[in-house]
Amino acid sequence: MRVMWVVFSKEFLDIIRDRRRFIMTILLTFVFLPLLIIVPYSYLITRTARQNVDVITIPVQGMDHAPALIDYLVKHDIQVVAVNDVQTLVARKDYPVGLIIPSNYEEKISSGHSAEVVIVTDMRRTMATVFTRVERVLEKYSTELMHTRLQESGIEQDFFTPITVRKQNAATLAETAGSQLGLFIPAFIISFGLTAGMSIAVSSIAGEKKKLTLEPVLFTTISRVQLVLAKLLAVMASVFITLLSIGTSFSIMGLGIVWVVLRYAPLDKVAASVAGNAAQPSDSSPLADGFHFDPLAILLFFLAPCLIILLGAAFQILASTWARNDEEATTYLMPLSLLSGITAMLVFFLDDFTPQLGHYAIPILGTVLSMRDLLSNHIDPATLTVMFGTSALYASLMIALAVWMFHREEVVFRT
């Protein structure tokens, strides 16, 4: 073990010695990348919140034709300005939206007919939500007018809604939450896990071949098995450090966005707006409905990808051993990068897929399926046994093949 630790430490010291690369990696992961996410998303969330609850001003053409409607808009924090040409003002981006009320509006409303009002908007302003807010207020006003007409006519509202539709979820709360979380998290972990240690594998074997520093190590008392396992541990450590760094970076992004939103977004007005619309049915997220994860499921979830990541690391060692130099090794490992990309897309095809026990024996697919099950608090001993057992078998075979390849002199010494 001491010999393996020496080799393992040497590989990591090689990374740290390249201080420029090390410092840039730290800055990119923990400073630049979070800032690139926090700044635009915080701005977008805060801007959207303010557009939905702050008092806004819109130009209205023909506002004298609908005094009751204008009063209703003002009551809902939409101030109005009388203008003659709404289209021009919106096109010049003086206002995000405008309203055109026809001259026969009051006549049609009084006679019980339908009147058309036009919301003018500029579709080039893709992040503007003012249009939706004005549209929602107008629809609410239209509904209130309809209720008034029904009461005056002595007609019950149910007359116009002979059928009411209620959605019922056939899946459990845990299954729904697991499906939502399983759309990205398992594929994200496996995709990065398969490729994150590639640079270590290439530089520690193929790179040393190119620099002619591998041969002296092979003539020491270190066995080939110890050498392969030590380099494999270095690759695995690089993978887990990378995943941990990315997870920490995303946590910084999330906390940063939450802090900015809490600091600058008018949350009190947003809460009041939500409370005002509480009577309207809406689909809530299972994660906000008191769903909790089983601690055992979480433990198994983080253990599930380890063997497949080990399989990928062993393949990287194998390819780097066969290659003459680091450029050739990188070429050989391109299919692994492609496979990691395919893994990220795999989850989009699993909604209509009903897995059988044998599917859990397929490398990567079985791991993704098991991770999705565990996110749903579904712990099935049979599928987990198949997945862990076959993954361990595949990883062991790949490690054995890498060790065998390292014992072939014609492979190790070819440059």
C-alpha positions in Angstrom: 0.0 0.0 0.0 2.9 2.4 0.8 4.2 1.9 -2.8 0.8 2.6 -4.3 0.5 5.7 -2.1 3.9 7.0 -3.3 2.8 6.6 -7.0 -0.6 8.1 -6.3 0.9 11.1 -4.5 3.3 11.6 -7.4 0.5 11.9 -9.9 -1.3 14.5 -7.9 1.9 16.5 -7.2 2.4 16.7 -11.0 -1.0 18.4 -11.2 -0.4 20.8 -8.4 3.1 21.7 -9.7 1.4 23.3 -12.7 0.3 26.3 -10.7 -1.1 28.3 -13.5 -3.4 25.6 -14.6 -4.3 24.8 -11.0 -5.1 28.4 -10.1 -7.1 28.9 -13.3 -9.1 25.8 -12.6 -9.9 27.0 -9.1 -10.9 30.5 -10.4 -13.0 29.1 -13.2 -14.8 26.6 -11.1 -15.5 28.7 -8.0 -15.4 32.3 -9.2 -15.9 32.9 -13.0 -18.5 30.1 -13.6 -20.7 31.0 -10.6 -20.6 34.7 -11.7 -21.6 33.8 -15.2 -24.6 32.0 -13.9 -25.5 34.2 -10.8 -25.5 37.6 -12.6 -27.8 36.9 -15.6 -30.2 34.5 -13.7 -30.5 36.8 -10.7 -31.2 39.7 -13.0 -33.8 37.7 -14.9 -35.6 36.4 -11.8 -35.6 39.8 -10.1 -36.7 41.6 -13.3 -39.5 39.1 -13.9 -40.7 39.4 -10.3 -40.8 43.2 -10.5 -42.6 43.2 -13.8 -45.3 41.0 -12.2 -45.9 42.9 -9.0 -44.6 46.5 -9.4 -46.8 49.3 -10.6 -46.5 49.6 -14.4 -47.6 52.2 -16.9 -49.0 51.4 -20.3 -50.2 53.6 -23.1 -53.9 53.3 -23.9 -55.6 54.4 -27.2 -59.3 55.1 -26.8 -59.3 55.0 -23.0 -62.4 57.3 -22.9 -64.4 54.4 -24.4 -64.0 52.1 -21.3 -63.9 54.0 -18.0 -64.8 51.0 -16.0 -62.1 48.9 -17.6 -59.5 51.7 -17.0 -60.5 51.9 -13.3 -60.1 48.1 -13.0 -56.6 48.3 -14.5 -55.6 51.1 -12.1 -56.9 49.1 -9.2 -54.6 46.3 -10.2 -51.5 48.5 -10.3 -51.5 49.2 -14.0 -51.4 52.9 -14.6 -52.5 54.2 -18.0 -51.5 57.1 -20.3 -53.8 58.4 -23.0 -52.1 58.3 -26.4 -53.1 58.4 -30.1 -50.7 55.9 -31.6 -49.9 52.9 -29.4 -48.3 51.0 -32.2 -45.5 53.5 -32.7 -44.7 53.9 -29.0 -44.4 50.1 -28.5 -42.3 49.7 -31.7 -40.0 52.5 -30.4 -39.7 50.6 -27.2 -41.0 53.5 -25.1 -43.4 51.0 -23.5 -43.4 47.2 -23.3 -47.1 46.9 -24.2 -50.0 49.1 -25.1 -53.8 48.8 -25.2 -56.2 49.7 -28.0 -59.9 50.1 -27.0 -62.4 50.3 -29.9 -64.9 53.2 -30.0 -67.9 50.8 -29.9 -66.5 49.0 -26.7 -69.1 50.4 -24.3 -72.0 49.9 -26.7 -71.1 46.2 -27.1 -70.6 45.5 -23.5 -73.9 47.2 -22.5 -75.8 45.2 -25.1 -74.4 41.9 -23.8 -72.1 41.3 -26.8 -68.4 40.7 -26.9 -66.0 43.6 -27.4 -62.4 43.2 -28.7 -59.5 45.0 -27.1 -56.0 44.8 -28.6 -52.8 44.3 -26.6 -49.9 45.7 -28.7 -46.6 44.1 -27.8 -43.1 43.9 -29.3 -42.2 40.2 -29.7 -38.5 41.2 -30.0 -38.5 41.7 -26.2 -38.3 38.1 -25.3 -37.8 38.6 -21.6 -40.7 41.0 -21.0 -43.6 39.6 -19.0 -45.7 42.7 -18.9 -47.8 41.4 -21.8 -48.8 38.3 -19.8 -49.6 40.4 -16.7 -51.9 42.7 -18.7 -53.5 39.8 -20.5 -54.2 38.0 -17.2 -55.8 41.2 -15.7 -58.0 41.6 -18.8 -59.1 37.9 -18.6 -60.0 38.3 -15.0 -62.0 41.4 -15.8 -63.8 39.5 -18.5 -64.6 36.7 -16.1 -66.1 39.1 -13.6 -68.2 40.7 -16.3 -69.5 37.3 -17.3 -70.4 36.5 -13.7 -72.3 39.8 -13.5 -74.2 39.0 -16.7 -75.1 35.6 -15.4 -76.5 37.0 -12.1 -78.5 39.6 -13.9 -80.0 36.9 -16.1 -80.7 34.5 -13.2 -78.4 31.8 -14.7 -76.1 29.7 -12.6 -72.5 29.8 -13.5 -72.5 25.9 -13.6 -74.7 26.2 -16.7 -71.6 27.2 -18.8 -69.4 24.5 -17.2 -71.3 21.2 -17.5 -68.1 19.3 -17.0 -65.3 20.0 -14.6 -62.0 18.3 -15.0 -59.8 17.3 -12.1 -56.4 15.9 -12.7 -55.3 12.9 -10.6 -51.8 11.7 -10.5 -51.5 7.9 -11.0 -47.9 8.0 -9.7 -47.0 8.5 -6.0 -45.5 11.6 -4.7 -42.1 9.9 -4.4 -42.3 8.6 -8.0 -43.2 12.0 -9.4 -40.3 13.7 -7.5 -37.9 11.0 -8.6 -38.9 11.4 -12.2 -38.4 15.2 -12.1 -35.0 14.9 -10.4 -33.9 11.9 -12.5 -34.2 13.8 -15.7 -30.8 15.3 -15.3 -29.0 14.4 -12.1 -28.0 10.7 -12.8 -26.9 11.5 -16.4 -25.0 14.5 -15.2 -23.1 12.5 -12.6 -22.3 9.7 -15.0 -21.4 11.9 -17.9 -18.9 13.9 -15.9 -17.7 10.8 -14.1 -16.8 9.0 -17.3 -14.6 11.8 -18.6 -13.4 13.9 -15.6 -10.3 11.9 -15.0 -9.3 11.5 -18.6 -6.5 14.1 -18.4 -4.8 12.3 -15.5 -5.0 8.9 -17.2 -3.5 10.3 -20.4 -0.7 12.3 -18.8 0.2 9.6 -16.3 0.8 6.9 -18.9 0.8 8.1 -22.5 2.3 11.4 -21.5 5.1 9.8 -19.6 5.7 7.5 -22.6 6.2 10.6 -24.7 8.6 12.2 -22.2 10.4 8.8 -21.8 9.8 8.9 -18.0 7.7 5.7 -17.8 10.5 3.2 -18.5 12.6 4.0 -15.4 9.6 3.4 -13.2 9.0 0.0 -14.8 12.6 -1.1 -13.8 12.0 -0.4 -10.1 10.7 -2.9 -7.5 7.1 -1.6 -8.0 5.0 -4.3 -9.5 2.9 -3.7 -12.6 -0.3 -4.4 -10.7 0.6 -1.8 -8.0 1.5 0.7 -10.7 -1.8 0.3 -12.5 -3.9 0.4 -9.4 -2.1 3.5 -8.1 -2.7 5.3 -11.4 -6.3 4.1 -11.4 -6.8 5.5 -7.9 -5.4 8.8 -9.1 -7.9 8.9 -12.0 -10.7 8.0 -9.6 -9.7 10.7 -7.1 -9.6 13.2 -9.9 -13.1 12.2 -10.9 -14.5 12.6 -7.4 -12.7 15.8 -6.8 -14.1 17.2 -10.0 -17.6 16.1 -9.2 -17.3 17.6 -5.7 -16.0 20.8 -7.2 -18.8 21.0 -9.7 -21.4 20.3 -7.0 -19.8 23.0 -4.8 -19.8 25.4 -7.7 -23.5 24.8 -8.4 -24.2 25.2 -4.7 -22.5 28.6 -4.8 -24.6 29.5 -7.8 -27.8 28.5 -6.1 -27.0 30.3 -2.9 -25.9 33.4 -4.8 -29.1 33.5 -6.9 -31.2 33.0 -3.7 -29.3 35.8 -1.9 -29.7 38.3 -4.8 -33.4 37.5 -5.1 -34.0 37.8 -1.4 -32.1 41.1 -1.4 -33.6 42.8 -4.4 -36.8 41.1 -5.5 -40.1 42.4 -4.0 -40.9 39.0 -2.3 -43.6 40.5 -0.1 -45.6 41.7 -3.1 -45.0 38.4 -4.9 -46.4 36.5 -1.8 -49.4 38.8 -1.8 -50.0 38.2 -5.5 -49.7 34.4 -5.0 -52.1 34.5 -2.1 -54.6 36.5 -4.2 -54.5 33.8 -6.8 -54.7 30.9 -4.3 -58.2 30.1 -5.4 -57.0 29.2 -8.8 -56.0 25.6 -9.2 -52.3 25.0 -10.0 -49.9 22.1 -10.2 -47.5 22.2 -7.3 -44.1 20.6 -7.3 -43.8 17.3 -5.3 -40.6 18.7 -3.8 -42.7 21.5 -2.2 -45.4 19.2 -0.9 -43.4 17.7 2.0 -41.6 15.0 0.1 -38.6 13.5 1.9 -35.8 11.2 0.8 -35.0 7.9 2.4 -31.5 8.2 3.9 -30.7 4.6 2.6 -31.9 5.6 -0.9 -29.6 8.6 -0.9 -26.6 6.5 0.3 -27.2 3.9 -2.4 -27.8 6.7 -5.0 -24.2 8.0 -4.5 -22.7 4.5 -4.4 -24.5 3.4 -7.6 -22.3 5.3 -10.2 -19.0 4.4 -8.5 -18.5 1.1 -10.2 -19.3 2.5 -13.7 -17.0 5.4 -13.1 -14.3 2.8 -12.1 -15.0 0.9 -15.3 -14.5 4.2 -17.3 -11.3 4.9 -15.4 -9.9 1.4 -16.1 -10.8 1.9 -19.8 -8.9 5.2 -19.8 -5.8 3.5 -18.3 -6.1 0.7 -20.9 -6.3 3.1 -23.8 -3.5 5.3 -22.5 -1.3 2.1 -22.1 -1.9 1.1 -25.7 -1.3 4.6 -27.1 2.2 5.7 -28.2 1.7 9.3 -26.9 -0.9 11.6 -25.3 -2.3 12.8 -28.6 -3.0 9.2 -29.7 -4.5 8.4 -26.3 -6.8 11.4 -26.6 -8.0 10.1 -30.0 -8.6 6.6 -28.6 -10.7 8.1 -25.8 -13.0 10.2 -28.0 -15.6 7.4 -28.1 -15.8 7.6 -24.3 -16.5 11.3 -24.6 -19.2 10.6 -27.1 -20.7 7.9 -24.9 -20.9 10.4 -22.0 -22.8 12.8 -24.3 -25.2 10.0 -25.3 -25.7 9.2 -21.6 -26.9 12.8 -21.1 -29.5 12.3 -23.8 -30.6 8.8 -22.7 -32.9 10.1 -19.9 -35.2 11.8 -22.4 -36.2 8.4 -23.9 -37.0 6.7 -20.5 -40.4 8.1 -19.9 -42.2 5.5 -21.9 -39.7 2.8 -21.1 -40.6 0.0 -18.7 -37.4 -1.7 -17.6 -37.1 -5.4 -16.9 -34.6 -7.0 -14.6 -32.2 -7.8 -17.4 -32.0 -4.1 -18.4 -30.2 -3.4 -15.1 -27.3 -5.6 -16.2 -26.6 -3.3 -19.2 -23.6 -1.0 -18.4 -24.5 2.7 -17.8 -28.2 2.1 -18.6 -28.6 -0.1 -15.5 -26.9 2.5 -13.4 -29.1 5.3 -14.7 -32.3 3.2 -14.1 -31.2 2.4 -10.5 -30.4 6.0 -9.7 -33.8 7.1 -11.0 -35.4 4.4 -8.9 -33.5 5.5 -5.8 -34.5 9.1 -6.3 -38.1 7.9 -6.1 -37.3 6.1 -2.8 -37.8 2.8 -4.6 -35.2 0.3 -3.1 -35.6 -3.0 -5.0 -33.0 -5.6 -3.8 -33.2 -7.6 -7.0 -32.5 -4.7 -9.4 -29.8 -3.3 -7.2 -28.1 -6.7 -6.8 -28.1 -7.1 -10.6 -26.8 -3.6 -11.2 -24.1 -3.6 -8.6 -23.1 -7.2 -9.4 -22.7 -6.7 -13.1 -21.1 -3.3 -12.8 -18.5 -4.9 -10.4 -17.9 -7.7 -12.9 -17.4 -5.3 -15.8 -15.1 -3.1 -13.8 -13.0 -6.1 -12.6 -12.7 -7.4 -16.1 -11.5 -4.0 -17.4 -9.0 -3.6 -14.6 -7.7 -7.1 -15.3 -7.4 -6.2 -19.0 -5.5 -3.0 -18.1 -3.1 -4.9 -15.9 -2.6 -7.6 -18.6 -1.9 -4.8 -21.1 0.6 -3.2 -18.8 2.5 -6.5 -18.6 3.0 -6.7 -22.4 6.4 -5.2 -23.0 5.7 -4.6 -26.7 2.8 -2.4 -25.7 4.3 -0.5 -22.8 7.6 0.3 -24.6 6.2 1.2 -28.0 6.6 4.9 -28.8 
